[in-house]
């Protein structure tokens, strides 16, 4: 790319998803069209209209198998997910990580940082720890203040807690920070890490997003009319229907996705296995004008974001093998497809395959773009296209029905383009290329 001397590659990916813990299980679920959406009695008891959601299969046993107990007690749910995904990405990239064997004694990696985003962090800590402790503190002897809540509360409710946890366990000496840009968070984190290395500030970066699954995180969305799916409480696996005629709102979910990005020179120098190349990335905003609002993107902003990535990469749209869209199972889906058609400027019979990972995992909020990027990368590496389930009855305003895969397709891909669009009319787009050595 003109003006960008450094080539950026991916050497590791990690996933904590509602339909699979770890990349191997995630891949198997994606190929099989397996949903990770379930009914949750807690939501019913809280009188939620939407009583379904995607929760990763992570319990105390799974967490304690990776993270020492003393450390685990200091983490909130999103921090646990971020740590698990980052460790998997590190190990895949060839970095020796064992949190059970004196990780604190390992040297600082001054050439590596992390940008791990989060949409609404620490709600489990706020509801389950902070609230009750504050109530108890009110009954304490005057002058005692809030000391009974202990010293772990603040680190667990900081928005930056997810990147802090990753930086601690992996010993990162580069910039370690957290971004938050609604549903675009995970994609934006990868874009920011891409820029960071392009500018020469790091040789490698962990990037992605994490989100917890506490009911408090989902409650605000449930209160917004017609935002969440409330018509499939008895058939949770059918609730997420991106591009489908029956789409009635997104299904909330949580998890984490992390990718390890490196400059090509750095990856080759240390002999790392390269998965794919990230050839271009960009983020913008539609300014909440011309149809753009807090909840709907400005179509021109979306098209401009996609076109900028194509321009920077120099890739002809005809070479795009697959679109991994934002596609949330809401009324925004037809508008998004329209923006793809406008941006790519291809006849409908030449339109690329288009899929929604959310059809199987729901909308993981701040983790969405990251988990979907992991899916995009894995499909490039392993030569398959996962289905978009629940979209057999295509929405009448989606004119690319023939491009929607309903079953897994074995296919060698060249370029996969991934985009995210978030509340606040913010957009992000990434272009990944198969690595040919």
Secondary structure as UniProt FT lines:
FT   TURN            2..3
FT   STRAND          8..17
FT   TURN            18..19
FT   STRAND          20..21
FT   HELIX           23..32
FT   STRAND          37..39
FT   HELIX           41..45
FT   TURN            46..47
FT   STRAND          52..54
FT   HELIX           60..64
FT   TURN            65..66
FT   HELIX           69..72
FT   TURN            73..74
FT   HELIX           77..92
FT   TURN            93..94
FT   TURN            99..100
FT   HELIX           103..105
FT   TURN            110..111
FT   STRAND          112..118
FT   TURN            121..122
FT   HELIX           123..125
FT   HELIX           126..130
FT   HELIX           131..137
FT   TURN            138..139
FT   TURN            142..143
FT   TURN            145..146
FT   HELIX           147..149
FT   HELIX           153..157
FT   TURN            159..160
FT   HELIX           161..170
FT   STRAND          176..177
FT   HELIX           182..184
FT   HELIX           185..198
FT   TURN            199..200
FT   STRAND          204..211
FT   HELIX           215..223
FT   TURN            225..227
FT   TURN            233..234
FT   HELIX           236..238
FT   TURN            242..243
FT   TURN            245..246
FT   STRAND          252..253
FT   STRAND          255..263
FT   HELIX           264..269
FT   TURN            270..271
FT   STRAND          276..285
FT   TURN            287..288
FT   TURN            290..291
FT   HELIX           299..313
FT   HELIX           317..319
FT   STRAND          320..324
FT   HELIX           332..344
FT   HELIX           348..350
FT   STRAND          353..355
FT   HELIX           358..361
FT   HELIX           365..367
FT   HELIX           368..382
FT   STRAND          384..385
FT   TURN            389..390
FT   TURN            396..397
FT   TURN            399..400
FT   HELIX           401..403
FT   STRAND          409..410
FT   STRAND          415..422
FT   TURN            423..425
FT   STRAND          426..434
//
